[in-house]
Amino acid sequence: MNKKSFWFVAHINTSFLLCLVLGFPQIGNSVRHGNVTDRLALIAFKATIANDPLGAMSSWNESIHFCQWYGVTCGHRHQRVIKLDLSHQTLSGIMSPHIGNLSFLRILVLRNNNFRGEIPPELGRLRRLERLYLHRNSFRGEIPASISRYSNLKTFAAYFNKLVGKIPVELGSLSKLQLLAVNKNNLTGIIPPFGNLSSLVQLFLYSNNLVGGIPKELGQVTKLEIVAVVAEFQLPKCKSRRSKNIFLTFTFKLVISIVSGLLGLTLALGFLFISRFRKTNKKSSSDLIGNSLLKVSYQSLLQATNGFSTTNLIGMGSFGSVYKGILDPDGTIIAVKVLNLSHHGASKSFIAECETLRSIRHRNLVKVLTACSGIDYRGNDFKALVYEFMENGSLEGYLHPNQIEDLEVKPSSESKHWH
């Protein structure tokens, strides 16, 4: 080797060594920094747990790497936390806001515990989050609007909590959301339009204090298969318009007079007909949703629901209760919504709901079989809607199917806690 070649090789080797000394430590420091951030976030999360009766977090200590802690799953490449599953552990406490520092987190499962307090808005920093399961806890406060920052969110389940306030309109921007389940809370207000939730398949909003009707925008969501909504429907009021500067001729005035007379006569006859209808109370309100529907009586519904027994009770709303029943003689399984007529406006709500259900044509709404209006055994007015009962599994089944999406993570024994 000549002198020139020797110095060339020496220069190459020196450059390579500089890369090793200067470059690789920077990469290593970046990974270690991310690991420290995740570890501190998990420790802060553990610090807010007041009670761990099953010892689920007993392994969360310095003796092993945090990726081996119970319920924690890390990715292969960077050893960052991508899944945290502490479901069914009877944990009590609050959710630490530091959980928002788990920037690689894709799945968060805290269902079936006793978490209380508010859902921290810091969760909005988890931009990679795809699945969020917070149901069957005691979370209070409002649903944070920061959840709308989850551009990749596919599942949000927070039912069976104590959440209040309105459903954030911002959730309508989650274009990848497939399941939204916030039923069994104390939510109020109207149902947001949600017309932009183009991927939505399942929507569960029942057993809240929602008012208004089903937004027409939901009819534009073509992938929607399940809509479980119980709202007190109200029809929009008609707006009156005043005529301006209209000069009527004698002939036109005569026509108006004749038409007005006929209209007045029609209204008078209609009033008499309605008065007679209210006195006899023999005509079923099922005419509001179709004359060809099933004819049922109060006695048949009473028998089908075992006397509206509490064992048949499957839900309650602000305007009434829903019972499961078996209708004779063909054994049809039904859901009967009985209105609480002592509630102010309940009778108007019944008529409005019938009108709304008659006008809506959507394949994803629960089928209405008929309606019943009559007198109960105490001599009181009785009004009810009869729906087709859904036998296709439970909400738990829709939330946790058998096949789990492959996230290319480490095989873990904790996968059994998905179900």
C-alpha positions, 0 to 999 in steps of 0.5 A: 500500500502506498502512502497516499492510499494509507492516508485515505483509508485512515481518513475513512476509519476516522470518519466512521469512528466519529459517527460511532462516538457522536451519532449513535450516542445521540440515537441512544440518548433519544431512545433512553429519554423516551423510555424514561418519559414512559417510565415516569408516566407509569409511576405517576399513574400508579401514584394516583391509585388509592386501592389495588386489592388484587395486586395488579400493580405489585410488579410495577417496581425497579426490579424489572423493566417497565415493559414487563410490568403487568398490563404494559405492552411495549413496541419492538423497535423503540421499547415504548408503551403502546398498550396499557390494559388494567381491566377487571382489577377493581382498581380505585382512584383517579386517572393521572394526567401524566398518562398523556405523556405516553405518546406512543400509546395506541390502546388504553383499557381501564374498564370494569374498575372504580376510577372516579373523578374527571377524565383528564383533558391531557388524554388529548395529547395521545395522538396515536390512540386508536382504542379507548375503553373507560366503561364501567367505572365512576368517572364524573364531569364532562367528556373532554373535547380534547378527545377530538384530537385523536385523529386515529381513534376507532373506539370510544367506550365510556358507558356506565359512568356518571358523566354529565354535560353535553356530548361534545360537538367536536367528536364529529371530526373523528372520521375514523371512529367506528364505535361510540358508546356513552350510554348509561350516563347523565348526559344532557342536551341534543344529539350532535349532527355527527354527519362527518363520522363516515366510518361510524358503525355502532352508536350507543346513546341510550339511558341518558337525559338527551332531548330532541330527535335523531339528527337527519345527518345520521342518515348520511352515515352509510356504514351505520349498522346499530343505533341505540338511542332513546331521546324525547323527540320534538318536531321543529316548530313551523315559522309563520310568514307575514304577507306584505302589500297584497291587494285583493280584488273582490273576486279573490276576497270572495274565494278567500271567504268561501275557503275560510268558511269551508276550513272553519267547518272542517276544523269544527268537525275535526274538533268534534271528532277529536273530542269524541275520540278522547271520550271513547278512547277506543282508537289506538294511537298506532294509526300514527305509525301505520294502519297495517301494523300489529294490533295489541291491547293493554291486556296483551302487553300486561300479560307479555311483560308479566304485569310490567314486572321489574324483572322485565325492566331493561331501561328507564328514560326521563319520559318512561320505562322499557320492558322486555316481553313475549307476545302471544300467541306466536311468542314474538319477543318485544320491547315495550316503552311505557310513557310516564304520563304524569311527567309534564309533556309526556303525552305530547312526546308520545305523539311527536315520537310516533310522527318522527318514527313514521317519517324516518326511513333508515335500515339501522333503526330498531323496527317499530311494531305498533303503538298502544293507547288505552286505559290500564286496570286502575282506570288511568290513561296508558300509552306505549310504543312496541319495538322489535327486541334486538337479540343479536348479542350485547354491547360488550359483544360489539365492543370486544369481538373475538378477533383482535386487530394485530398491532405487531407487538410482543406476544403477551399473556395479558391479551386474555384481559381483553375479554 
